[in-house]
Amino acid sequence: MLNLMKMAATALMLTVAGGALAAAESAKDARVYFITPQDGETVTGPVSIKFGLSGMGVAPAGVERANTGHHHLIIDAPLPSLDQSVPSDEHYRHFGGGQTETTIELAPGEHTLQLLMGDQLHRPHSSAVFSDVITITVK
Ligand SMILES: [Cu+2]
């Protein structure tokens, strides 16, 4: 019986610790957007992309600083689950060095792009800061 209570207490402590690890909070007026390209634009590859951010700052992944985060570029994919770390593959690119621009190769045709901020552990903030989806055409 005592062991059971100990286990319950441990489980409760783990739950509380888990709560303390919740994603970083975002500022209410934080906004992420594309400076280039613009929605509907036709571009020639390689595609130069510039990330815009207002109301919060950029910090590299691993750096815990209030009201900051790093960019994720979502390519031809939906917004990922907002209560988990952002996936890392060809559809979900991390800019954990604090980069605010990139150049990517995209096949000719239509593509969707979206930006999503992540905290020091690559988790979307609470609440999540993401851009509108833009559609571009690569010639
Ligand atoms: Cu990340």
Residues whose N, C-alpha, C, O or C-beta is under 5 A from the ligand:
A	BS01	CU	H94 G96 G118 H122
